[in-house]
Amino acid sequence: MNTPTTLTGMDTREPAYAWGQRVIAIDDLVNDGSHPERAEDALMAARGDVGEIVNIGHAQGLNEPVYLVQFADCVVGCLEIELVPAPLGLLSETDA
């Protein structure tokens, strides 16, 4: 199996989740200061909120995928430990 390699030569860990997949926040997600349009420590998504993965990046220092998740009113950068996959049938595909 071919695994992507970063510039440091370390194998890049493959994401567990995919674009378009629905996920659930397993804890309250608060602004760590990286979202300029929200106050620092503002609640971005509450525990149990359902979102959809809209992009996937990679945090090289952590060697972990970073997911951009669209929750109700904002996009939040999340690590895998902050998410669980939403069960099929939780929401219809036409729900926002």
ZADREN-17043 format. One line per field, with one value per residue (C-alpha): residue in three letters; x, y, z. Coordinates in pm, 1 decimal, padded with zeros to 6 digits, m for minus. Example, Ala and Ser with C-alpha at 12.3 -4.5 7.8 and 13.67 -1.06 7.14 Angstrom:
residuo: [ALA,SER]
xx: [01230.0,01367.0]
yy: [m00450.0,m00106.0]
zz: [00780.0,00714.0]
END
This chain:
residuo: [MET,ASN,THR,PRO,THR,THR,LEU,THR,GLY,MET,ASP,THR,ARG,GLU,PRO,ALA,TYR,ALA,TRP,GLY,GLN,ARG,VAL,ILE,ALA,ILE,ASP,ASP,LEU,VAL,ASN,ASP,GLY,SER,HIS,PRO,GLU,ARG,ALA,GLU,ASP,ALA,LEU,MET,ALA,ALA,ARG,GLY,ASP,VAL,GLY,GLU,ILE,VAL,ASN,ILE,GLY,HIS,ALA,GLN,GLY,LEU,ASN,GLU,PRO,VAL,TYR,LEU,VAL,GLN,PHE,ALA,ASP,CYS,VAL,VAL,GLY,CYS,LEU,GLU,ILE,GLU,LEU,VAL,PRO,ALA,PRO,LEU,GLY,LEU,LEU,SER,GLU,THR,ASP,ALA]
xx: [00000.0,00134.2,00115.2,00172.6,00493.2,00544.2,00852.3,01005.8,00992.3,00733.7,00434.2,00117.6,m00163.9,m00469.4,m00797.6,m01059.0,m01345.0,m01432.3,m01555.5,m01932.3,m01950.9,m02175.1,m02012.4,m02110.6,m01913.8,m01833.5,m01762.4,m01832.4,m01607.3,m01495.9,m01300.1,m00931.7,m00873.1,m00831.5,m01179.0,m01150.7,m01525.3,m01603.8,m01495.2,m01221.4,m01377.0,m01711.1,m01907.5,m01871.3,m02058.2,m02218.1,m02167.9,m02400.0,m02425.7,m02422.2,m02203.0,m02071.8,m01705.0,m01641.9,m01263.3,m00972.1,m00623.3,m00323.9,m00149.7,00213.1,00332.8,00077.7,00081.6,m00298.1,m00579.2,m00768.6,m01133.7,m01325.5,m01676.4,m01982.3,m02202.8,m02529.2,m02382.5,m02005.2,m01716.8,m01492.4,m01151.3,m01161.1,m00933.8,m01056.3,m01068.1,m01335.5,m01571.2,m01761.6,m01938.9,m02311.6,m02519.5,m02682.2,m03041.4,m02988.1,m03081.9,m03218.8,m02982.3,m03198.9,m03177.0,m02949.5]
yy: [00000.0,00342.0,00591.2,00965.1,01100.0,01447.1,01659.0,01522.7,01167.8,01057.7,00861.5,01070.4,00907.2,00844.7,01011.0,00790.2,01002.5,01119.3,01438.2,01461.4,01224.8,01326.9,01332.2,01419.6,01642.6,01433.1,01738.3,02111.1,02272.5,02622.7,02884.1,02856.3,03194.6,03059.4,03165.7,03544.9,03611.8,03461.4,03557.2,03346.2,03063.2,03108.0,02785.4,02677.4,02345.3,02178.4,01818.1,01605.6,01853.0,01688.0,01832.3,01741.1,01716.7,01975.9,01948.1,01745.9,01876.9,01755.7,01888.6,01800.4,01863.8,01616.0,01388.9,01384.6,01466.2,01787.3,01798.3,02111.4,02035.4,02244.0,02261.1,02461.8,02811.2,02775.0,02566.6,02422.8,02258.3,01926.2,01636.4,01276.3,01254.8,01529.1,01343.2,01020.2,00910.6,00983.7,00664.7,00605.8,00725.6,00978.5,01257.2,01231.2,01334.2,01640.5,01776.1,02075.2]
zz: [00000.0,m00093.4,00193.0,00135.4,00288.9,00435.0,00367.1,00688.6,00550.9,00806.5,00677.7,00679.1,00872.5,00655.2,00762.4,00928.4,00791.7,00439.5,00273.5,00295.2,00592.4,00879.1,01221.0,01577.7,01817.1,02124.5,02341.0,02332.4,02069.9,02165.7,01974.0,02059.8,01898.1,01545.8,01428.1,01385.8,01358.7,01700.7,02050.0,02201.5,02408.4,02224.3,02174.9,01811.6,01833.7,02134.2,02236.7,02024.6,01735.1,01392.9,01118.5,00776.2,00678.2,00406.5,00378.6,00514.4,00584.0,00779.8,01092.2,01023.0,01377.1,01511.3,01204.4,01221.1,00981.4,01051.2,00945.4,00855.5,00975.1,00882.7,01188.7,01191.1,01166.0,01133.2,01005.5,01276.6,01248.5,01436.5,01517.4,01505.0,01884.9,01883.4,01647.0,01601.1,01283.5,01275.9,01248.6,00912.4,00913.1,01194.3,00952.2,00602.9,00325.8,00257.7,00614.9,00662.5]
END
